[in-house]
Amino acid sequence: MRPALLIVLMTAMGGPPAAAETRLGPGVSLAHGSYSTGGGMTVATELRRTAEGKTALCGAWAESGSQSVYTKGASRSILSDASVYSGGTRLLSGLGLLPKIAPRLDYAGVRARCIALDLPWRAGRVPEVFLPRQVISPGTHDDGGHAVRFQQSGPGALGGSLEIIPVLRRQSGLVRLSSGAVVAGGHYTGGGGLRVAAEIVPVSGRAHLCGAWSDLPGQVPQTEGVGRALLHGANVTLGAHRLDIDAGDLRRVRARHDYTGTHANCLDTGLDWHPALARETLRLHLPARVVYRSTTPEGTRVIRFVPSSG
């Protein structure tokens, strides 16, 4: 087979249509890579049939917003060295033409770009992206001699940095949760789940949301890193008012049945404290949604988060 033609498609394609810019469908395939310092990248791809009966690779990629200073910009270099195979045949080398998008739980429907391949269309092919292992930094006297490595594993773009300073900042001003803290949660259809406990507390004359959350036992690797992303999308209401607050900034702790006495961090709600706020009902609304979707040669796997009804 001749080398793949690295030509961004500028003509319409058939079934379903694809062009230079398109949207990925429900058959998207994911590849994740992570850095030893935390954070990583995810590549989402699928194959499409062109109007001429050829094959095109369509895709996009994302990287963690929180990364070590040593890995900034490394993802693009890794992407340029990536390869795409199907059934043991290499289809393409280098994915630098794919657009960068924001990290998310479900990549079906995201904006993507297509690359034409010199390959006749055949239904049933599934792209497999291979991200090369790399030593990003060999380690120096300034960083304590710790090498920074990248490998194809982990939560990818949902992973966060392991830097010390952000962790300390999240844990500053800890309080212990009372027995009246509101608890919400749910389970993943692939196993395991999420639980969060929070309450409204006065801090320096302001109303704060103080809380902590946990991943529950039984999770599969595909839902690693999903919990905080779900909390980022949660709605927090106090009485009839929706609070302008990001529950994803709450502190993560080990799973437990009772959160009374748990050390929690506090987030400013923007409201001045008044004793009447203590009588308002606090609710944490976690979204029911697909948290993982990927197609491999063995089939498509979809994992959903189902909030608890209580």
MOWOBEL-V495935 format. One line per field, one symbol per residue. ss: DSSP state (@ for helix, = for strand, . for the rest). A space follows every 10 residues. Layout:
# MOWOBEL-V495935
ss = ???
This chain:
# MOWOBEL-V495935
ss = ......==.. .......... ===.....== =====..=.= =========. ...======= ===.....@@ @..@@@@@@@ ..====..== ===.....== .......... ========== .......=== ...====... .......=== =....@@@.. =..@@@@@@@ ....==.... .=======.. ..======== ===..===== ======.... @@@..@@@@@ @@..====.. ==....@@@. ==........ ..======== ==..@@@@@. .====...== ======..== =======...
